């Protein structure tokens, strides 16, 4: 099975706005300057988008909960 890190996808403007709204500001402050933490949160956001979540608030919440596990 291929790693999700190597999968290329194209997202439309609506999906990009949703992902942006759920991203950086939802990351706990102590992790905001950590590139590894930002990458991990981005991958979690992508995972939830792929699973069909499109509400920015729920997307951010789900991604951060997974991030903190």
PyMOL Python script that loads the backbone (N, CA, C, O; Angstrom):
from pymol import cmd

cmd.read_pdbstr("""\
ATOM      1  N   UNK A   1       0.846  -1.183   0.000  1.00  0.00           N
ATOM      2  CA  UNK A   1       0.000   0.000   0.000  1.00  0.00           C
ATOM      3  C   UNK A   1       0.886   1.239   0.000  1.00  0.00           C
ATOM      4  O   UNK A   1       1.861   1.305   0.749  1.00  0.00           O
ATOM      5  N   UNK A   2       0.560   2.203  -0.822  1.00  0.00           N
ATOM      6  CA  UNK A   2       1.338   3.432  -0.936  1.00  0.00           C
ATOM      7  C   UNK A   2       1.134   4.321   0.290  1.00  0.00           C
ATOM      8  O   UNK A   2       0.040   4.393   0.850  1.00  0.00           O
ATOM      9  N   UNK A   3       2.189   4.981   0.684  1.00  0.00           N
ATOM     10  CA  UNK A   3       2.127   5.916   1.793  1.00  0.00           C
ATOM     11  C   UNK A   3       1.336   7.155   1.381  1.00  0.00           C
ATOM     12  O   UNK A   3       1.436   7.609   0.241  1.00  0.00           O
ATOM     13  N   UNK A   4       0.560   7.696   2.302  1.00  0.00           N
ATOM     14  CA  UNK A   4      -0.224   8.896   1.987  1.00  0.00           C
ATOM     15  C   UNK A   4       0.666  10.107   1.751  1.00  0.00           C
ATOM     16  O   UNK A   4       0.210  11.108   1.197  1.00  0.00           O
ATOM     17  N   UNK A   5       1.926  10.035   2.162  1.00  0.00           N
ATOM     18  CA  UNK A   5       2.847  11.142   1.964  1.00  0.00           C
ATOM     19  C   UNK A   5       3.237  11.298   0.503  1.00  0.00           C
ATOM     20  O   UNK A   5       3.701  12.366   0.102  1.00  0.00           O
ATOM     21  N   UNK A   6       3.061  10.270  -0.289  1.00  0.00           N
ATOM     22  CA  UNK A   6       3.463  10.310  -1.682  1.00  0.00           C
ATOM     23  C   UNK A   6       2.292  10.504  -2.642  1.00  0.00           C
ATOM     24  O   UNK A   6       2.484  10.531  -3.858  1.00  0.00           O
ATOM     25  N   UNK A   7       1.108  10.635  -2.115  1.00  0.00           N
ATOM     26  CA  UNK A   7      -0.079  10.779  -2.946  1.00  0.00           C
ATOM     27  C   UNK A   7      -0.243  12.248  -3.325  1.00  0.00           C
ATOM     28  O   UNK A   7      -0.196  13.131  -2.469  1.00  0.00           O
ATOM     29  N   UNK A   8      -0.434  12.493  -4.599  1.00  0.00           N
ATOM     30  CA  UNK A   8      -0.660  13.854  -5.058  1.00  0.00           C
ATOM     31  C   UNK A   8      -2.137  14.045  -5.354  1.00  0.00           C
ATOM     32  O   UNK A   8      -2.755  13.212  -6.017  1.00  0.00           O
ATOM     33  N   UNK A   9      -2.689  15.110  -4.877  1.00  0.00           N
ATOM     34  CA  UNK A   9      -4.093  15.414  -5.085  1.00  0.00           C
ATOM     35  C   UNK A   9      -4.216  16.885  -5.489  1.00  0.00           C
ATOM     36  O   UNK A   9      -3.324  17.698  -5.245  1.00  0.00           O
ATOM     37  N   UNK A  10      -5.319  17.187  -6.095  1.00  0.00           N
ATOM     38  CA  UNK A  10      -5.635  18.567  -6.450  1.00  0.00           C
ATOM     39  C   UNK A  10      -6.889  18.945  -5.693  1.00  0.00           C
ATOM     40  O   UNK A  10      -7.883  18.219  -5.719  1.00  0.00           O
ATOM     41  N   UNK A  11      -6.844  20.081  -5.020  1.00  0.00           N
ATOM     42  CA  UNK A  11      -7.982  20.552  -4.244  1.00  0.00           C
ATOM     43  C   UNK A  11      -8.493  21.851  -4.851  1.00  0.00           C
ATOM     44  O   UNK A  11      -7.712  22.687  -5.304  1.00  0.00           O
ATOM     45  N   UNK A  12      -9.801  22.010  -4.854  1.00  0.00           N
ATOM     46  CA  UNK A  12     -10.423  23.213  -5.377  1.00  0.00           C
ATOM     47  C   UNK A  12     -10.337  24.359  -4.386  1.00  0.00           C
ATOM     48  O   UNK A  12      -9.929  24.166  -3.241  1.00  0.00           O
ATOM     49  N   UNK A  13     -10.719  25.549  -4.820  1.00  0.00           N
ATOM     50  CA  UNK A  13     -10.626  26.732  -3.966  1.00  0.00           C
ATOM     51  C   UNK A  13     -11.434  26.617  -2.675  1.00  0.00           C
ATOM     52  O   UNK A  13     -10.992  27.094  -1.630  1.00  0.00           O
ATOM     53  N   UNK A  14     -12.600  25.999  -2.730  1.00  0.00           N
ATOM     54  CA  UNK A  14     -13.403  25.852  -1.514  1.00  0.00           C
ATOM     55  C   UNK A  14     -12.702  24.965  -0.491  1.00  0.00           C
ATOM     56  O   UNK A  14     -12.652  25.300   0.692  1.00  0.00           O
ATOM     57  N   UNK A  15     -12.169  23.848  -0.937  1.00  0.00           N
ATOM     58  CA  UNK A  15     -11.443  22.956  -0.027  1.00  0.00           C
ATOM     59  C   UNK A  15     -10.206  23.635   0.541  1.00  0.00           C
ATOM     60  O   UNK A  15      -9.894  23.464   1.719  1.00  0.00           O
ATOM     61  N   UNK A  16      -9.504  24.398  -0.275  1.00  0.00           N
ATOM     62  CA  UNK A  16      -8.316  25.106   0.204  1.00  0.00           C
ATOM     63  C   UNK A  16      -8.672  26.147   1.255  1.00  0.00           C
ATOM     64  O   UNK A  16      -7.949  26.309   2.238  1.00  0.00           O
ATOM     65  N   UNK A  17      -9.782  26.854   1.057  1.00  0.00           N
ATOM     66  CA  UNK A  17     -10.227  27.838   2.066  1.00  0.00           C
ATOM     67  C   UNK A  17     -10.563  27.139   3.376  1.00  0.00           C
ATOM     68  O   UNK A  17     -10.219  27.630   4.451  1.00  0.00           O
ATOM     69  N   UNK A  18     -11.232  25.999   3.290  1.00  0.00           N
ATOM     70  CA  UNK A  18     -11.601  25.240   4.484  1.00  0.00           C
ATOM     71  C   UNK A  18     -10.347  24.772   5.222  1.00  0.00           C
ATOM     72  O   UNK A  18     -10.252  24.899   6.443  1.00  0.00           O
ATOM     73  N   UNK A  19      -9.391  24.231   4.473  1.00  0.00           N
ATOM     74  CA  UNK A  19      -8.155  23.751   5.097  1.00  0.00           C
ATOM     75  C   UNK A  19      -7.379  24.905   5.736  1.00  0.00           C
ATOM     76  O   UNK A  19      -6.837  24.758   6.832  1.00  0.00           O
ATOM     77  N   UNK A  20      -7.325  26.040   5.058  1.00  0.00           N
ATOM     78  CA  UNK A  20      -6.615  27.199   5.609  1.00  0.00           C
ATOM     79  C   UNK A  20      -7.285  27.677   6.889  1.00  0.00           C
ATOM     80  O   UNK A  20      -6.608  28.026   7.856  1.00  0.00           O
ATOM     81  N   UNK A  21      -8.606  27.691   6.896  1.00  0.00           N
ATOM     82  CA  UNK A  21      -9.343  28.132   8.082  1.00  0.00           C
ATOM     83  C   UNK A  21      -9.099  27.200   9.266  1.00  0.00           C
ATOM     84  O   UNK A  21      -9.136  27.633  10.417  1.00  0.00           O
ATOM     85  N   UNK A  22      -8.854  25.941   8.988  1.00  0.00           N
ATOM     86  CA  UNK A  22      -8.670  24.953  10.053  1.00  0.00           C
ATOM     87  C   UNK A  22      -7.218  24.798  10.474  1.00  0.00           C
ATOM     88  O   UNK A  22      -6.936  24.079  11.432  1.00  0.00           O
ATOM     89  N   UNK A  23      -6.309  25.436   9.800  1.00  0.00           N
ATOM     90  CA  UNK A  23      -4.897  25.113   9.981  1.00  0.00           C
ATOM     91  C   UNK A  23      -4.216  25.844  11.122  1.00  0.00           C
ATOM     92  O   UNK A  23      -4.487  25.578  12.292  1.00  0.00           O
ATOM     93  N   UNK A  24      -3.353  26.744  10.786  1.00  0.00           N
ATOM     94  CA  UNK A  24      -2.382  27.345  11.709  1.00  0.00           C
ATOM     95  C   UNK A  24      -2.980  27.806  13.039  1.00  0.00           C
ATOM     96  O   UNK A  24      -2.422  27.506  14.095  1.00  0.00           O
ATOM     97  N   UNK A  25      -4.075  28.509  13.010  1.00  0.00           N
ATOM     98  CA  UNK A  25      -4.636  29.055  14.246  1.00  0.00           C
ATOM     99  C   UNK A  25      -5.123  27.969  15.189  1.00  0.00           C
ATOM    100  O   UNK A  25      -5.238  28.205  16.392  1.00  0.00           O
ATOM    101  N   UNK A  26      -5.412  26.784  14.668  1.00  0.00           N
ATOM    102  CA  UNK A  26      -5.897  25.723  15.534  1.00  0.00           C
ATOM    103  C   UNK A  26      -4.761  24.980  16.227  1.00  0.00           C
ATOM    104  O   UNK A  26      -5.000  24.231  17.173  1.00  0.00           O
ATOM    105  N   UNK A  27      -3.539  25.178  15.771  1.00  0.00           N
ATOM    106  CA  UNK A  27      -2.381  24.519  16.366  1.00  0.00           C
ATOM    107  C   UNK A  27      -2.073  25.181  17.705  1.00  0.00           C
ATOM    108  O   UNK A  27      -1.986  26.407  17.772  1.00  0.00           O
ATOM    109  N   UNK A  28      -1.905  24.403  18.769  1.00  0.00           N
ATOM    110  CA  UNK A  28      -1.547  25.000  20.067  1.00  0.00           C
ATOM    111  C   UNK A  28      -0.319  25.903  19.929  1.00  0.00           C
ATOM    112  O   UNK A  28       0.632  25.564  19.224  1.00  0.00           O
ATOM    113  N   UNK A  29      -0.347  27.036  20.596  1.00  0.00           N
ATOM    114  CA  UNK A  29       0.679  28.081  20.451  1.00  0.00           C
ATOM    115  C   UNK A  29       2.101  27.559  20.595  1.00  0.00           C
ATOM    116  O   UNK A  29       2.989  27.996  19.863  1.00  0.00           O
ATOM    117  N   UNK A  30       2.334  26.647  21.509  1.00  0.00           N
ATOM    118  CA  UNK A  30       3.708  26.185  21.738  1.00  0.00           C
ATOM    119  C   UNK A  30       4.269  25.379  20.555  1.00  0.00           C
ATOM    120  O   UNK A  30       5.470  25.114  20.504  1.00  0.00           O
ATOM    121  N   UNK A  31       3.401  24.987  19.602  1.00  0.00           N
ATOM    122  CA  UNK A  31       3.842  24.219  18.443  1.00  0.00           C
ATOM    123  C   UNK A  31       3.900  25.041  17.155  1.00  0.00           C
ATOM    124  O   UNK A  31       4.337  24.528  16.125  1.00  0.00           O
ATOM    125  N   UNK A  32       3.477  26.282  17.190  1.00  0.00           N
ATOM    126  CA  UNK A  32       3.319  27.070  15.962  1.00  0.00           C
ATOM    127  C   UNK A  32       4.604  27.344  15.203  1.00  0.00           C
ATOM    128  O   UNK A  32       4.558  27.580  13.996  1.00  0.00           O
ATOM    129  N   UNK A  33       5.735  27.321  15.861  1.00  0.00           N
ATOM    130  CA  UNK A  33       7.010  27.561  15.182  1.00  0.00           C
ATOM    131  C   UNK A  33       7.736  26.259  14.860  1.00  0.00           C
ATOM    132  O   UNK A  33       8.847  26.291  14.330  1.00  0.00           O
ATOM    133  N   UNK A  34       7.141  25.139  15.165  1.00  0.00           N
ATOM    134  CA  UNK A  34       7.755  23.834  14.954  1.00  0.00           C
ATOM    135  C   UNK A  34       7.305  23.273  13.605  1.00  0.00           C
ATOM    136  O   UNK A  34       6.133  22.940  13.426  1.00  0.00           O
ATOM    137  N   UNK A  35       8.233  23.170  12.664  1.00  0.00           N
ATOM    138  CA  UNK A  35       7.899  22.710  11.308  1.00  0.00           C
ATOM    139  C   UNK A  35       7.326  21.295  11.306  1.00  0.00           C
ATOM    140  O   UNK A  35       6.401  20.998  10.550  1.00  0.00           O
ATOM    141  N   UNK A  36       7.864  20.438  12.135  1.00  0.00           N
ATOM    142  CA  UNK A  36       7.366  19.060  12.198  1.00  0.00           C
ATOM    143  C   UNK A  36       5.916  19.024  12.688  1.00  0.00           C
ATOM    144  O   UNK A  36       5.099  18.265  12.166  1.00  0.00           O
ATOM    145  N   UNK A  37       5.605  19.841  13.684  1.00  0.00           N
ATOM    146  CA  UNK A  37       4.243  19.906  14.214  1.00  0.00           C
ATOM    147  C   UNK A  37       3.286  20.456  13.164  1.00  0.00           C
ATOM    148  O   UNK A  37       2.171  19.954  13.017  1.00  0.00           O
ATOM    149  N   UNK A  38       3.713  21.483  12.434  1.00  0.00           N
ATOM    150  CA  UNK A  38       2.853  22.063  11.392  1.00  0.00           C
ATOM    151  C   UNK A  38       2.592  21.048  10.283  1.00  0.00           C
ATOM    152  O   UNK A  38       1.479  20.965   9.763  1.00  0.00           O
ATOM    153  N   UNK A  39       3.612  20.281   9.926  1.00  0.00           N
ATOM    154  CA  UNK A  39       3.442  19.253   8.886  1.00  0.00           C
ATOM    155  C   UNK A  39       2.476  18.164   9.361  1.00  0.00           C
ATOM    156  O   UNK A  39       1.614  17.712   8.608  1.00  0.00           O
ATOM    157  N   UNK A  40       2.636  17.756  10.612  1.00  0.00           N
ATOM    158  CA  UNK A  40       1.756  16.715  11.157  1.00  0.00           C
ATOM    159  C   UNK A  40       0.303  17.189  11.157  1.00  0.00           C
ATOM    160  O   UNK A  40      -0.592  16.439  10.767  1.00  0.00           O
ATOM    161  N   UNK A  41       0.062  18.432  11.594  1.00  0.00           N
ATOM    162  CA  UNK A  41      -1.299  18.956  11.598  1.00  0.00           C
ATOM    163  C   UNK A  41      -1.855  19.038  10.179  1.00  0.00           C
ATOM    164  O   UNK A  41      -3.019  18.715   9.946  1.00  0.00           O
ATOM    165  N   UNK A  42      -1.023  19.471   9.234  1.00  0.00           N
ATOM    166  CA  UNK A  42      -1.465  19.556   7.836  1.00  0.00           C
ATOM    167  C   UNK A  42      -1.884  18.186   7.312  1.00  0.00           C
ATOM    168  O   UNK A  42      -2.910  18.062   6.642  1.00  0.00           O
ATOM    169  N   UNK A  43      -1.099  17.165   7.613  1.00  0.00           N
ATOM    170  CA  UNK A  43      -1.449  15.808   7.162  1.00  0.00           C
ATOM    171  C   UNK A  43      -2.738  15.310   7.811  1.00  0.00           C
ATOM    172  O   UNK A  43      -3.532  14.615   7.177  1.00  0.00           O
ATOM    173  N   UNK A  44      -2.938  15.668   9.073  1.00  0.00           N
ATOM    174  CA  UNK A  44      -4.183  15.281   9.748  1.00  0.00           C
ATOM    175  C   UNK A  44      -5.385  16.000   9.134  1.00  0.00           C
ATOM    176  O   UNK A  44      -6.448  15.405   8.964  1.00  0.00           O
ATOM    177  N   UNK A  45      -5.214  17.266   8.807  1.00  0.00           N
ATOM    178  CA  UNK A  45      -6.289  18.015   8.149  1.00  0.00           C
ATOM    179  C   UNK A  45      -6.619  17.366   6.810  1.00  0.00           C
ATOM    180  O   UNK A  45      -7.791  17.182   6.480  1.00  0.00           O
ATOM    181  N   UNK A  46      -5.597  17.019   6.043  1.00  0.00           N
ATOM    182  CA  UNK A  46      -5.833  16.347   4.762  1.00  0.00           C
ATOM    183  C   UNK A  46      -6.565  15.028   4.956  1.00  0.00           C
ATOM    184  O   UNK A  46      -7.461  14.695   4.179  1.00  0.00           O
ATOM    185  N   UNK A  47      -6.194  14.279   5.977  1.00  0.00           N
ATOM    186  CA  UNK A  47      -6.864  13.006   6.259  1.00  0.00           C
ATOM    187  C   UNK A  47      -8.359  13.227   6.511  1.00  0.00           C
ATOM    188  O   UNK A  47      -9.198  12.498   5.982  1.00  0.00           O
ATOM    189  N   UNK A  48      -8.678  14.227   7.313  1.00  0.00           N
ATOM    190  CA  UNK A  48     -10.087  14.479   7.628  1.00  0.00           C
ATOM    191  C   UNK A  48     -10.853  15.033   6.428  1.00  0.00           C
ATOM    192  O   UNK A  48     -12.032  14.723   6.253  1.00  0.00           O
ATOM    193  N   UNK A  49     -10.202  15.841   5.605  1.00  0.00           N
ATOM    194  CA  UNK A  49     -10.833  16.321   4.362  1.00  0.00           C
ATOM    195  C   UNK A  49     -11.163  15.131   3.477  1.00  0.00           C
ATOM    196  O   UNK A  49     -12.257  15.046   2.919  1.00  0.00           O
ATOM    197  N   UNK A  50     -10.206  14.206   3.348  1.00  0.00           N
ATOM    198  CA  UNK A  50     -10.422  13.016   2.510  1.00  0.00           C
ATOM    199  C   UNK A  50     -11.559  12.145   3.041  1.00  0.00           C
ATOM    200  O   UNK A  50     -12.216  11.440   2.275  1.00  0.00           O
ATOM    201  N   UNK A  51     -11.784  12.193   4.335  1.00  0.00           N
ATOM    202  CA  UNK A  51     -12.875  11.414   4.946  1.00  0.00           C
ATOM    203  C   UNK A  51     -14.216  12.127   4.839  1.00  0.00           C
ATOM    204  O   UNK A  51     -15.244  11.599   5.263  1.00  0.00           O
ATOM    205  N   UNK A  52     -14.199  13.327   4.271  1.00  0.00           N
ATOM    206  CA  UNK A  52     -15.457  14.014   3.998  1.00  0.00           C
ATOM    207  C   UNK A  52     -15.814  15.173   4.905  1.00  0.00           C
ATOM    208  O   UNK A  52     -16.877  15.772   4.742  1.00  0.00           O
ATOM    209  N   UNK A  53     -14.954  15.508   5.858  1.00  0.00           N
ATOM    210  CA  UNK A  53     -15.259  16.635   6.749  1.00  0.00           C
ATOM    211  C   UNK A  53     -14.965  17.943   6.021  1.00  0.00           C
ATOM    212  O   UNK A  53     -13.862  18.138   5.511  1.00  0.00           O
ATOM    213  N   UNK A  54     -15.944  18.833   5.974  1.00  0.00           N
ATOM    214  CA  UNK A  54     -15.761  20.106   5.280  1.00  0.00           C
ATOM    215  C   UNK A  54     -16.158  21.311   6.123  1.00  0.00           C
ATOM    216  O   UNK A  54     -16.146  22.439   5.630  1.00  0.00           O
ATOM    217  N   UNK A  55     -16.507  21.090   7.376  1.00  0.00           N
ATOM    218  CA  UNK A  55     -16.801  22.201   8.275  1.00  0.00           C
ATOM    219  C   UNK A  55     -15.479  22.619   8.933  1.00  0.00           C
ATOM    220  O   UNK A  55     -14.856  21.808   9.618  1.00  0.00           O
ATOM    221  N   UNK A  56     -15.039  23.874   8.736  1.00  0.00           N
ATOM    222  CA  UNK A  56     -13.738  24.293   9.265  1.00  0.00           C
ATOM    223  C   UNK A  56     -13.576  24.093  10.774  1.00  0.00           C
ATOM    224  O   UNK A  56     -12.504  23.699  11.233  1.00  0.00           O
ATOM    225  N   UNK A  57     -14.621  24.360  11.538  1.00  0.00           N
ATOM    226  CA  UNK A  57     -14.522  24.211  13.001  1.00  0.00           C
ATOM    227  C   UNK A  57     -14.356  22.752  13.399  1.00  0.00           C
ATOM    228  O   UNK A  57     -13.498  22.419  14.217  1.00  0.00           O
ATOM    229  N   UNK A  58     -15.176  21.884  12.823  1.00  0.00           N
ATOM    230  CA  UNK A  58     -15.056  20.451  13.141  1.00  0.00           C
ATOM    231  C   UNK A  58     -13.744  19.885  12.612  1.00  0.00           C
ATOM    232  O   UNK A  58     -13.128  19.032  13.252  1.00  0.00           O
ATOM    233  N   UNK A  59     -13.322  20.353  11.457  1.00  0.00           N
ATOM    234  CA  UNK A  59     -12.061  19.903  10.871  1.00  0.00           C
ATOM    235  C   UNK A  59     -10.895  20.272  11.793  1.00  0.00           C
ATOM    236  O   UNK A  59     -10.042  19.433  12.081  1.00  0.00           O
ATOM    237  N   UNK A  60     -10.861  21.503  12.247  1.00  0.00           N
ATOM    238  CA  UNK A  60      -9.798  21.945  13.150  1.00  0.00           C
ATOM    239  C   UNK A  60      -9.824  21.159  14.448  1.00  0.00           C
ATOM    240  O   UNK A  60      -8.781  20.720  14.932  1.00  0.00           O
ATOM    241  N   UNK A  61     -10.994  20.984  15.006  1.00  0.00           N
ATOM    242  CA  UNK A  61     -11.127  20.269  16.277  1.00  0.00           C
ATOM    243  C   UNK A  61     -10.655  18.829  16.137  1.00  0.00           C
ATOM    244  O   UNK A  61      -9.880  18.347  16.963  1.00  0.00           O
ATOM    245  N   UNK A  62     -11.110  18.146  15.108  1.00  0.00           N
ATOM    246  CA  UNK A  62     -10.728  16.742  14.891  1.00  0.00           C
ATOM    247  C   UNK A  62      -9.227  16.602  14.672  1.00  0.00           C
ATOM    248  O   UNK A  62      -8.595  15.703  15.227  1.00  0.00           O
ATOM    249  N   UNK A  63      -8.663  17.484  13.869  1.00  0.00           N
ATOM    250  CA  UNK A  63      -7.228  17.419  13.584  1.00  0.00           C
ATOM    251  C   UNK A  63      -6.403  17.675  14.832  1.00  0.00           C
ATOM    252  O   UNK A  63      -5.410  16.987  15.067  1.00  0.00           O
ATOM    253  N   UNK A  64      -6.801  18.658  15.639  1.00  0.00           N
ATOM    254  CA  UNK A  64      -6.048  18.963  16.856  1.00  0.00           C
ATOM    255  C   UNK A  64      -6.172  17.828  17.868  1.00  0.00           C
ATOM    256  O   UNK A  64      -5.193  17.484  18.530  1.00  0.00           O
ATOM    257  N   UNK A  65      -7.350  17.248  17.997  1.00  0.00           N
ATOM    258  CA  UNK A  65      -7.510  16.102  18.902  1.00  0.00           C
ATOM    259  C   UNK A  65      -6.579  14.975  18.480  1.00  0.00           C
ATOM    260  O   UNK A  65      -5.898  14.387  19.321  1.00  0.00           O
ATOM    261  N   UNK A  66      -6.540  14.665  17.184  1.00  0.00           N
ATOM    262  CA  UNK A  66      -5.624  13.633  16.693  1.00  0.00           C
ATOM    263  C   UNK A  66      -4.166  14.038  16.918  1.00  0.00           C
ATOM    264  O   UNK A  66      -3.335  13.203  17.272  1.00  0.00           O
ATOM    265  N   UNK A  67      -3.864  15.299  16.716  1.00  0.00           N
ATOM    266  CA  UNK A  67      -2.500  15.815  16.901  1.00  0.00           C
ATOM    267  C   UNK A  67      -2.030  15.605  18.345  1.00  0.00           C
ATOM    268  O   UNK A  67      -0.883  15.222  18.577  1.00  0.00           O
ATOM    269  N   UNK A  68      -2.898  15.850  19.288  1.00  0.00           N
ATOM    270  CA  UNK A  68      -2.532  15.782  20.705  1.00  0.00           C
ATOM    271  C   UNK A  68      -2.521  14.361  21.266  1.00  0.00           C
ATOM    272  O   UNK A  68      -2.107  14.147  22.406  1.00  0.00           O
ATOM    273  N   UNK A  69      -2.969  13.401  20.479  1.00  0.00           N
ATOM    274  CA  UNK A  69      -2.972  12.000  20.959  1.00  0.00           C
ATOM    275  C   UNK A  69      -1.584  11.443  20.979  1.00  0.00           C
ATOM    276  O   UNK A  69      -1.388  10.286  21.351  1.00  0.00           O
TER     277      UNK A  69
END
""", "prot")
cmd.dss("prot")
cmd.show_as("cartoon", "prot")
cmd.util.cbc("prot")
cmd.orient("prot")
